Amino acid sequence: MLLKNRPHHNLNNRTVCNTKPVTVEYEVIEFAKTLEPIIDAIAKWGISYRSALQQKG
């Protein structure tokens, strides 16, 4: 699914620039940045899980 088609739920700003070709800029709003520790924890878990799977071989 493309980012432009996803619901934003006020977590980011989308700006269409008047350029050729058209440029679209996305910016995460401050409140959405509060998710960063959660996303980091999930990423850390994923790396750890992948390592565990590779060790089991």
PyRosetta script that sets phi, psi and omega in degrees:
from pyrosetta import init, pose_from_sequence

init()
pose = pose_from_sequence("MLLKNRPHHNLNNRTVCNTKPVTVEYEVIEFAKTLEPIIDAIAKWGISYRSALQQKG")
pose.set_psi(1, 134.8)
pose.set_omega(1, 179.6)
pose.set_phi(2, -74.1)
pose.set_psi(2, 147.8)
pose.set_omega(2, -179.8)
pose.set_phi(3, -58.3)
pose.set_psi(3, -38.2)
pose.set_omega(3, -177.8)
pose.set_phi(4, -66.2)
pose.set_psi(4, -22.4)
pose.set_omega(4, -179.5)
pose.set_phi(5, -91.7)
pose.set_psi(5, -7.1)
pose.set_omega(5, -178.0)
pose.set_phi(6, -83.6)
pose.set_psi(6, 146.7)
pose.set_omega(6, 174.8)
pose.set_phi(7, -68.1)
pose.set_psi(7, 139.1)
pose.set_omega(7, -174.9)
pose.set_phi(8, -92.2)
pose.set_psi(8, -27.5)
pose.set_omega(8, 179.1)
pose.set_phi(9, 48.8)
pose.set_psi(9, 33.9)
pose.set_omega(9, 178.1)
pose.set_phi(10, 58.4)
pose.set_psi(10, 34.0)
pose.set_omega(10, 177.1)
pose.set_phi(11, -100.8)
pose.set_psi(11, -14.6)
pose.set_omega(11, 177.8)
pose.set_phi(12, -150.9)
pose.set_psi(12, 161.2)
pose.set_omega(12, 175.4)
pose.set_phi(13, -105.9)
pose.set_psi(13, 139.2)
pose.set_omega(13, 177.6)
pose.set_phi(14, -116.9)
pose.set_psi(14, 124.3)
pose.set_omega(14, -179.8)
pose.set_phi(15, -122.9)
pose.set_psi(15, 124.6)
pose.set_omega(15, 176.1)
pose.set_phi(16, -95.1)
pose.set_psi(16, 119.6)
pose.set_omega(16, -177.9)
pose.set_phi(17, -88.9)
pose.set_psi(17, 147.4)
pose.set_omega(17, -179.8)
pose.set_phi(18, -85.6)
pose.set_psi(18, 71.8)
pose.set_omega(18, -179.6)
pose.set_phi(19, -128.6)
pose.set_psi(19, 166.8)
pose.set_omega(19, 174.8)
pose.set_phi(20, -124.0)
pose.set_psi(20, 118.1)
pose.set_omega(20, -5.6)
pose.set_phi(21, -67.1)
pose.set_psi(21, 164.5)
pose.set_omega(21, -178.7)
pose.set_phi(22, -61.4)
pose.set_psi(22, 135.2)
pose.set_omega(22, 177.1)
pose.set_phi(23, -112.7)
pose.set_psi(23, 136.8)
pose.set_omega(23, 176.9)
pose.set_phi(24, -119.1)
pose.set_psi(24, 128.8)
pose.set_omega(24, 179.5)
pose.set_phi(25, -111.9)
pose.set_psi(25, 137.6)
pose.set_omega(25, 176.6)
pose.set_phi(26, -116.0)
pose.set_psi(26, 139.3)
pose.set_omega(26, 179.2)
pose.set_phi(27, -134.5)
pose.set_psi(27, 130.0)
pose.set_omega(27, 177.7)
pose.set_phi(28, -79.6)
pose.set_psi(28, 130.9)
pose.set_omega(28, 179.4)
pose.set_phi(29, -78.2)
pose.set_psi(29, 163.0)
pose.set_omega(29, -175.2)
pose.set_phi(30, -56.2)
pose.set_psi(30, -42.9)
pose.set_omega(30, -178.4)
pose.set_phi(31, -61.8)
pose.set_psi(31, -37.2)
pose.set_omega(31, 179.3)
pose.set_phi(32, -65.9)
pose.set_psi(32, -27.2)
pose.set_omega(32, 179.2)
pose.set_phi(33, -65.7)
pose.set_psi(33, -16.5)
pose.set_omega(33, 177.0)
pose.set_phi(34, -68.3)
pose.set_psi(34, -14.2)
pose.set_omega(34, 176.5)
pose.set_phi(35, -78.7)
pose.set_psi(35, -12.1)
pose.set_omega(35, -174.4)
pose.set_phi(36, -55.0)
pose.set_psi(36, -45.3)
pose.set_omega(36, 179.1)
pose.set_phi(37, -62.3)
pose.set_psi(37, -34.7)
pose.set_omega(37, 179.4)
pose.set_phi(38, -68.8)
pose.set_psi(38, -45.4)
pose.set_omega(38, 179.5)
pose.set_phi(39, -63.7)
pose.set_psi(39, -41.2)
pose.set_omega(39, 178.0)
pose.set_phi(40, -61.8)
pose.set_psi(40, -41.5)
pose.set_omega(40, 179.4)
pose.set_phi(41, -64.3)
pose.set_psi(41, -41.4)
pose.set_omega(41, 178.0)
pose.set_phi(42, -64.6)
pose.set_psi(42, -41.4)
pose.set_omega(42, 178.6)
pose.set_phi(43, -63.6)
pose.set_psi(43, -42.9)
pose.set_omega(43, 178.9)
pose.set_phi(44, -62.2)
pose.set_psi(44, -42.4)
pose.set_omega(44, 177.5)
pose.set_phi(45, -60.9)
pose.set_psi(45, -44.7)
pose.set_omega(45, -179.2)
pose.set_phi(46, -60.5)
pose.set_psi(46, -41.9)
pose.set_omega(46, 178.4)
pose.set_phi(47, -64.3)
pose.set_psi(47, -43.7)
pose.set_omega(47, 179.1)
pose.set_phi(48, -63.8)
pose.set_psi(48, -42.1)
pose.set_omega(48, 180.0)
pose.set_phi(49, -64.6)
pose.set_psi(49, -42.4)
pose.set_omega(49, 178.1)
pose.set_phi(50, -61.8)
pose.set_psi(50, -41.8)
pose.set_omega(50, 178.3)
pose.set_phi(51, -61.8)
pose.set_psi(51, -41.4)
pose.set_omega(51, 179.2)
pose.set_phi(52, -64.0)
pose.set_psi(52, -41.1)
pose.set_omega(52, 178.4)
pose.set_phi(53, -65.5)
pose.set_psi(53, -39.2)
pose.set_omega(53, -179.2)
pose.set_phi(54, -68.0)
pose.set_psi(54, -33.0)
pose.set_omega(54, 179.2)
pose.set_phi(55, -70.2)
pose.set_psi(55, -31.3)
pose.set_omega(55, 177.9)
pose.set_phi(56, -72.9)
pose.set_psi(56, -24.4)
pose.set_omega(56, 174.1)
pose.set_phi(57, 63.6)
pose.dump_pdb("model.pdb")
